[in-house]
Amino acid sequence: IKLNSSVASDEYKLSTGELTDICHRISTWPAQFILEDPASRLTHDVAVSIDRLWKDKAMINTWLDRKNFHIMDNTPYFFDKILTIKPSQEEEQKTGEFVATFDDFVRVRDQTTGIVVKNFRAETEFGEYKFEVTDVGGQRAERRKWMRLFDNISVVVYIMSLAAYDQHLFEDHTKNCWDETLELFSKTSHESVFDSTDWVVFFNKVDLFEKKILEVPFTVYQENFNELHAHNSLKVKEFIKDQFTHRFYDALSKERKKKRGNLYFHVTCATKEDDVGRIIQKVQIDLIKSQMKKMGYLL
């Protein structure tokens, strides 16, 4: 969207020439300009400029049209508190230097690149177990690295954003996020090496989804969806669960279906520490029970 350009509609035009100048100045910064030296580059004056831009009607309208662009869901969270992050000297003397909280950290989008492996131990009702978790980037450019990891996997945790039903990929603005998610799940889960592997699907960002579905009907994604339920979050969650279940078992031979692993679903909000901890513990128990059944220790 070209703010204040001759081709922009009035709803995307900044309200003053001063704001336009600020917008143009910020838009010339390199991608990592602030992050390279936040102490000196994110000044209070810069924070005030960002705050003024964010509150302008043109920026609000741009945010509301975010389905056509890859804008981070947590953008309002940080822009709304930009003057708290970098207050004036007088305010900083009163309140002290800004210190990031847990809520701040979990809302930062840090794209996974490459392969990250973490080992940890967990106490369960079955005793202490060692887990090795491998995190891989989900972007298209990262997927070619997956193949070397497909052997000896006990469970695959597959995470999707419930709130992305009306959004498009960063890599391809013509591709709907949910379509890509479902197609990738179908392709990957049907690899023969995963025939007996358990899958856990996290329907994440339920907090954002619950708010969005009240404003944006699900018919923008599924045109033939019952209009009476277009704003019903429970019906939409049932729909996407059915889509995953169908794809998990679809087009498999009888032999492959017999040894098919389990499919679990969890609705999550990654910013709620207690909820996520409880779900992770449940996943650990389900995984241990599944492995013990496969070894004949449980019926």
Steps between C-alpha positions, in 0.01 A plus 500: 500500500651831394402744772421848369589403144291616206360148457403452865136536599413753770477233769872425458623861488676633807326795661791749484806572291716469811383141554571427134857624544541283810364199314736553207800544730428180693433306180857569382655327801665163436307198633719459811560872562352513852607149603865562412528771765173545691659696785598792279258469207170448680492844655200655670450727197488194273254332737277810491509496119405132490220560750360788293509294182337199665210711629430660162185381324695400189717262700197358681331433166821339371504270802134407446591399144786278622350183349660600170843551652728306733475726805578343837194432717668655803575830329238695705637358825841663450390818323241571771776495763780665301509798739533258791789325328675831437361769733631852542797557730269644765271196490797262497636664814165438670429146380848369421636352177261275308540130577333248268248265665408140421201629301734716292736211423232254388353758262827558315503329161836329457495299178656155533776443247700183472454220752493552877529198732424515873525220758318500831377264770146489636357337809177314421273249668703233320832628631766725349524514122747668269359689204680632194310774320599613152364835383497566126404810305160478336567741215526358150872567475560299819309185405769343288696451825228278647575181308811412700292507821221265403645180652436380858246765591251407773265794457459801271363820654331699223407859584253714307348841564122495542497875436656468152190384312479830312875562466761426232855369507801725537663314208190507277229762542268298277503193727267476798672395825245231587517349152878478525480353851255225401684413179833477681346283773354262241829469314725461805278273711465258206873440474542124552756560776216655708255211465519406869600843634266691729403854399398782731333801338504827694227743399689806620409868546151415620484836682544693174268261318215544751513877447539488124217253432253745654600760241619301198257223393646160421330517160792714380697174505229238438231653284257211538530495880163531674446876535314443826829375647736740322580674831482187717848414627401150615360406159811629326727302733292188428541567129879529508531196727298297248723627220814377675343166595383436145843579355677285759318184392403583141628286211686253721496129428343265758844385607626853559183595687545204738838624622410869482611701803270706720380851419451746788367855504559782748369857490776729626594857578879521513490818706332322793784329681287281730277373220793412276681325787196288576456404133869411460474276805195331346690447174788341692266254673317415177831438325631274777176299509501463123860377496431255784200359310711454188754307709226287655528638854150651497175374350 
